[in-house]
Structure formats: C-alpha cells, structure tokens
Amino acid sequence: MDRFVVSARKYRPQHFDTVVGQEHITTTLKNAIRNQQLAHAFLFCGPRGVGKTTCARILAKTINCSKPTKEGEACDKCESCTSFREGGSINYFELDAASNNSVDDIRTLTEQVRFAPQGGRYKVYVIDEVHMLSTAAFNAFLKTLEEPPSYAIFILATTEKHKILPTILSRCQIFDFRRITTADTVAHLESICKKEKINAEKPALQIIAQKSEGCMRDALSLLDKIVSFTNGELKYAQTLEHLNILDEDYFFRLLTQIQTQDLSGALLLYDEINQKGFEGELFLGGMAEFTRNLLVCQDKKAVQLLDVVESFKDRYQTAAAGLSTATLISMLNLLTEAEIQYKSARNKRLFIEMTLIRLCYLQQALTLSTEGEALVKKKMTDVTAGLRHSRIIPYGPQPTPLMAQPKVTEPARQPRLTIDEAVLEKAPPARVQPTAKLNALSKIRAQFKQDNLQNTEAQSTPLEIEALTQAWKSYTQILRDAKNPAVQPFDAATLRIIDENSFEVLTSSNIEQRFVEAERNHIYAYLQEQLRNKALQFSVIAQEKKEQNPTEGILTSKERYQEMVKRYPLVQQLKERLRLDLDY
C-alpha cells in the first residue's frame, strides 16, 4: 500500500510555469535568470499559502541547474536537479525563523556562508517567517546580507512585511505575492481532480475556492478532506454540509418573505436553519454577505465584484432588479449592527427573531425621501396605525389633472407653521375648487398669524429682577427636591436683565455653565409660564474667576504643625509622650 501524500505536497509546483496566480513574479525571476541579473537578496512577502516558499525552492533549483532551458526553467534531469528533487542538495539551506530566531542561530548561518558551494554555482539560504527574528538577530544579519559572497543568495519569506526592520528591507529585492483568484483556484482544483479521477461538480469547487480565501494550500487541504468524507466524489450539497456553509437558497427564500412581509414564514425558515445546527452569527454574516451581493448587482459596472457560484449569478441579478438601492443599504446597516451586537445578547434566538421582524417591516419603519441631492432618512413618527401589509393611501381627494388645475406660484421654501396651522393643514379639505381652497387657506393662515401675534404681545410682561429672581429660586427648589446635581450652579448663578424680554445668567466656571445649559429647555418653559412672557430669552455666560497668587497663603512646616495641633490637640500629647524632636 502506497503511503498517502497530501495534495498540497504532491502537487507542489516544480517549475515557474506551474505556479498558480503569480505570473508577475515568475516572469521577472525567469528573465533575471536568463539575463544573469540575479540579486543577492530577495524578500518574498504576501498572504499564507500563495507560493512564497515554493518560488524560493524553484529559484534555488533553477539557478543551480547545469542545463537550463531557453525559457529559464530547470531541466529536472541533471545531477543538481535530481538531488534537489530528492531533498539531498548540499547547496540549499532552509531555516525556520519562527523556532530559530536567536542571535546564535544567525551566527551559525553566517559561518556556513564562508564555504563555497559543492557541485553547483550558488548556495541558496531560505529564511522562512523572517519577521520572527529578534532585533538582535536582525542586526547580526545586516553585514552578511549587505555584502555576501558572490556565490551566496538569500531568500527571505514573510507574511508580515511591516514587522521587518527598514535596514533589512533596503538590502533586499522585494516581491509582493498576491492572493490567488477564485477562478485560478477552481482551474487548478479541476486539473488535480482529473489527475486523481475524482468526480467533482464545479459549484463544489467554487465553494472550496471561496472558503480558502485565496490560499491554495487551504483549498487543497479542504479538497482532500471532503474527498475522504464523500468517498471519492465531490458534490455541492455535501460540500456545503462538510464546510458548515449555509446554502444561498435559504437567503433567496428569506428575501421573498421579507418583500411580502411574511413574518411567520421568515421565523419558521430561521427555525429550520437553527435545527440544522447553524449558529446565529453564521446566519447574520451570511445574510449580510447575501445583501452585499445584491447591492453589487445594482450597478452593471460592479457585477464583476460578485464572487458567487456561477449558477446563482443570474438569480442574484434578477432579485436585485426588484429592490431599491436605499432598501438594500438599510438592510445591510441593520444586519451589520446586529452582527456586532449578537455576542452581547443573552437570548441569542430572540435577538435573531427581532432582527427578522425589523427586516420584514423595514419599509414601514422608515421612509426615504430625497431633498436636493442628499438622501435623508425620516422616521414615521406621525403614523400611529399598527403594522400594515399594504400601501398606505393618502386621505382626502386626489388632485385634479394638470390640464384643469390653474398654475399657482409659491415660494420655494414654506415658513414653519404654528401648532394651530399644522392642525388646520392636516384637516380634511373641503370639496371646493383648487383656487378657492388655496385662497381660503391663505386667509386662515393670515388670520391665525395675526391672532397669534396679538396673543404673544398681550402675554409679554416686561421682566423685573424681583419676579425673575423669585421664579429662578422656585425652579432651584424643584431641582433640590429632585436631587438634581445642577442645584449648586443654579444657586450660585447671578441674573442680569438686559431688556424687557431677555436676561443673562452669569456663572463662575464652564462646568457650572454646562449644568445650566443642560436644564435650558425646562427652565425656559418654566420661566415663560411663571413670568407670563412668551418672548422670553436668556443666555448663559461663564465668567472665570481670576486665580489667586499661588504664593499667597502658603504655610511653613512649623505653621502647618501648629495648625494641626489646634485642630487635633492629641498630636501634641503624642509628641511629648514619645519625646519627639521635630525638624521644622
């Protein structure tokens, strides 16, 4: 029985042309080899599992090959290539800096650099996870890295370039590896499945590629695991089950129930998902990703950002066409907040169900209106009706056609209405002609404005300091009864009348000013009623007191002791009993 070798090792690339998704790097390295323009130090940086160590090994094998091809690849037939493939090359050294990160390890490495290569042209030193080296080890490595022998080449690999000293970066030729795309990962997995004679569905491979997030090593590990689980076959449903991924068909069904406001259906659907063992956090994250994909489909230019199984792309675009961008943005905001708050919720299931309720009645919870060029969100606070399952029809007669309606010119911005005017505006209009209705409404507005002005003038009693002070003290007593911390600032405040309708409140500090400002609305309404002045206005001013000279009033040590004795006579008795001599 042959020994099993995982796919990540069995199908590790042996040539530059077989490296997946890093053409910008492999092409550069091959050109450098052909033109004999190799640097003495390389830094390969990028995410995990994208081919950094693999490219380092291929580079080491290729530059020592005695019969390289015209394309700059190793022949795989010479003695050097054979020994390298079998792991017996004496010109290749690989150091794991995660476990060998001390100064002594680097010194041992630099001592080996002094010896010339045997059976090849170059000695290649690969230091993996180089960011794990200590600062002292980096400093010990600087001189050798800057001026190595002509036959020595250093290749440093790391996933965290920002942790490497700038002095190291400046001595290396840096290559940035990128994440492998989903399409490249799927193509590579398909080729491996053909070689291994695995019956694999393409949607299943796409799910594996998405789950690996651009890491080829993870993708190959997932492939091995699922093939072992499914006994040599790779099915879409089994892949979802094994990777604990929620099928997107559930989200499409949930979207339909949200659009139709079928709350009971949405709750039953979540119960079905919950019984299958999917956590609420996974459900919220999947629904947020689903909403993001719908939002991407709103714009044809952004459809290329849609990273889903190909069989779902048409379905996404069809579903997105029936939704507004504003609705999707509101859904995404709601789901994102829910995902953040989920961990702190005690009753997880109730929290998810409350989120579903908010999603189902999202259209009735808020309305979106456009003012100018900005999109403004307004809560429907004036609607007291319960939850509705149909569109709300405005009350009153519908406007007449434009042909029969006379042209009326009104100012662009209407003045703010008083409470009485707002009540009249909401009242059902009489069944009269449009012109007569507008004229009658204008007369009513003018009459109410005049009456309101007369009432205001009649109730505006001029301010007097005695009445103002008495009302101020009465409100302060209310604060004291309520144990409000603003009592002290109100007591200490000084009142100064400016004219018959306005006064100033003078405080001694900014802190007292803030306490008074915090009660502005309440004290404003209270004083208007008590002083019978509807036009009353006041401002709060902080007057910082001048600091006293810090040198004044400072007591000497002897004076402090004397003051202490005056307050606590037992201190003097203690001194006498203990026979203490004080050094003032």
Residue, then its C-alpha position, 0 to 999 in steps of 0.5 A: m500500500d502506497r503511503f498517502v501524500v497530501s495534495a498540497r505536497k504532491y502537487r507542489p509546483q516544480h517549475f515557474d510555469t506551474v505556479v498558480g496566480q503569480e505570473h508577475i513574479t515568475t516572469t521577472l525571476k525567469n528573465a533575471i535568470r536568463n539575463q544573469q541579473l540575479a540579486h543577492a537578496f530577495l524578500f518574498c512577502g504576501p498572504r499564507g499559502v500563495g507560493k512564497t516558499t515554493c518560488a524560493r525552492i524553484l529559484a534555488k533549483t533553477i539557478n543551480c541547474s547545469k542545463p537550463t532551458k531557453e525559457g529559464e526553467a530547470c531541466d529536472k534531469c541533471e545531477s543538481c536537479t535530481s538531488f534537489r528533487e530528492g531533498g539531498s542538495i548540499n547547496y540549499f539551506e532552509l531555516d525556520a525563523a519562527s523556532n530559530n530566531s536567536v542571535d546564535d542561530i544567525r551566527t551559525l548561518t553566517e559561518q556556513v556562508r564562508f564555504a563555497p558551494q559543492g557541485g553547483r554555482y550558488k548556495v541558496y539560504v531560505i529564511d522562512e517567517v523572517h519577521m520572527l527574528s529578534t532585533a538582535a538577530f536582525n542586526a547580526f544579519l545586516k553585514t552578511l546580507e549587505e555584502p555576501p559572497s558572490y556565490a551566496i543568495f538569500i531568500l527571505a519569506t514573510t507574511e508580515k512585511h511591516k514587522i521587518l526592520p527598514t535596514i533589512l528591507s533596503r538590502c533586499q529585492i522585494f516581491d509582493f505575492r498576491r492572493i490567488t483568484t477564485a477562478d485560478t483556484v477552481a482551474h487548478l482544483e479541476s486539473i488535480c481532480k482529473k489527475e486523481k479521477i475524482n468526480a467533482e461538480k464545479p459549484a463544489l469547487q467554487i465553494i472550496a475556492q471561496k472558503s480558502e480565501g485565496c490560499m491554495r494550500d487551504a483549498l487543497s487541504l479542504l479538497d482532500k478532506i471532503v474527498s475522504f468524507t464523500n468517498g471519492e466524489l465531490k458534490y455541492a450539497q455535501t460540500l456545503e454540509h462538510l464546510n458548515i456553509l449555509d446554502e444561498d437558497y435559504f437567503f433567496r427564500l428569506l428575501t421573498q418573505i421579507q418583500t411580502q412581509d411574511l413574518s411567520g414564514a421568515l421565523l419558521l425558515y430561521d427555525e429550520i436553519n437553527q435545527k440544522g445546527f447553524e449558529g446565529e452569527l453564521f446566519l447574520g454574516g451570511m445574510a449580510e454577505f447575501t445583501r452585499n451581493l445584491l447591492v453589487c448587482q445594482d450597478k452593471k459596472a460592479v457585477q464583476l465584484l460578485d464572487v458567487v457560484e456561477s449558477f446563482k449569478d443570474r438569480y442574484q441579478t434578477a432579485a436585485a432588479g426588484l429592490s431599491t438601492a436605499t432598501l438594500i443599504s438599510m438592510l445591510n446597516l441593520l444586519t451589520e449592527a446586529e452582527i456586532q451586537y449578537k455576542s452581547a445578547r443573552n437570548k441569542r434566538l430572540f435577538i435573531e427573531m427581532t432582527l427578522i421582524r425589523l427586516c420584514y417591516l423595514q419599509q414601514a419603519l422608515t421612509l426615504s425621501t430625497e431633498g436636493e441631492a442628499l438622501v435623508k432618512k425620516k422616521m414615521t413618527d406621525v403614523t400611529a396605525g399598527l403594522r400594515h401589509s399594504r400601501i398606505i393611501p393618502y386621505g382626502p381627494q386626489p388632485t385634479p389633472l394638470m390640464a384643469q388645475p390653474k398654475v399657482t406660484e409659491p415660494a420655494r421654501q414654506p415658513r414653519l407653521t404654528i401648532d394651530e396651522a399644522v392642525l388646520e393643514k392636516a384637516p380634511p379639505a373641503r370639496v371646493q375648487p383648487t383656487a378657492k381652497l388655496n385662497a381660503l387657506s391663505k386667509i386662515r393662515a393670515q388670520f391665525k398669524q395675526d391672532n397669534l401675534q396679538n396673543t404673544e404681545a398681550q402675554s409679554t410682561p416686561l421682566e423685573i429682577e424681583a419676579l425673575t429672581q423669585a421664579w429662578k429660586s422656585y425652579t432651584q427648589i424643584l431641582r433640590d427636591a429632585k436631587n438634581p446635581a445642577v442645584q449648586p450652579f443654579d444657586a450660585a448663578t447671578l441674573r442680569i436683565i438686559d431688556e424687557n424680554s431677555f436676561e443673562v445668567l452669569t456663572s463662575s466656571n464652564i462646568e457650572q455653565r454646562f449644568v445650566e445649559a443642560e436644564r435650558n429647555h425646562i427652565y425656559a418653559y418654566l420661566q415663560e409660564q411663571l413670568r407670563n412672557k412668551a418672548l422670553q430669552f436668556s443666555v448663559i455666560a461663564q465668567e472665570k474667576k481670576e486665580q489667586n497668587p499661588t504664593e499667597g497663603i502658603l504655610t511653613s512646616k512649623e505653621r502647618y504643625q501648629e495648625m494641626v495641633k489646634r485642630y487635633p490637640l492629641v498630636q501634641q500629647l503624642k509628641e511629648r509622650l514619645r519625646l519627639d524632636l521635630d525638624y521644622 
